[in-house]
Amino acid sequence: MNHVKTFYFNELRVCTYILWDDTQECLIVDPGCESAGEQQRLRRFIIDHALTPVLVVNTHAHFDHVLGNLFVTKTYAVASAIHEADSAMLAKVSQQSALFGFQVEQPPAATVLLTENEPVRFGHTRLQVLHTPGHTPGGICLYAADAGFVLSGDTLFAGSIGRTDLPGGNYDALIRSIHSKLMTLPDETNVLPGHGPATTIGEERRNNPFLSNN
């Protein structure tokens, strides 16, 4: 049995997810907790539910999705993971954030480099890594086939798609990623995005204006 908790963190309202199963091991995806108050909310939830974090996973290396990496990896002595194609971008997060008027302490380098060949595991849970370049070169989604959901990062949103006008973005690559990876999933698959409300694959297949003409 998989459980998911969603937090909305920092000024850009990043969706940070805690995933856990009956072993009480948990995965923290895109820790965007910036302030001490946000960090405490995350920590309190983990304590209250008696969870044991085992890994941080970033769906991509944009600064708003990694703001809490340093806090989480230090607090719980866990590694962080990112797709190998975004590892160089992660190494320049402090410079990247300055371009948008934010001051971000440089997070640690990822010690786990993800590929589609290796799933992400915690407890009894196995998540398939879907490499979905376009928003960034190393953007990924995490698919839980048994539980019927996919964490889509900034690849796919409710009624929209990720930006491609930032460094490393590529519109054609993003559309290909969505069609070849996400639109092959069952319609009833719940989509948990990097910003905004949840949706389903079927809803986006039918009504997402960025997909209907491609």
Secondary structure, DSSP 8 states (H G I E B T S, - for coil): --EEEEEEETTTTEEEEEEE-TT-EEEEES----SHHHHHHHHHHHHHTT-EEEEEE-SS--GGGTTTHHHHHHHHT-EEEEEGGGHHHHTTHHHHHHTTT---------SEEE-TTS-EEETTEEEEEEE-TTSSTT-EEEEETTTTEEEEETTEETTEE---SSTT--HHHHHHHIIIIITTS-TT-EEEESBS--EEHHHHHHH-HHHHT-
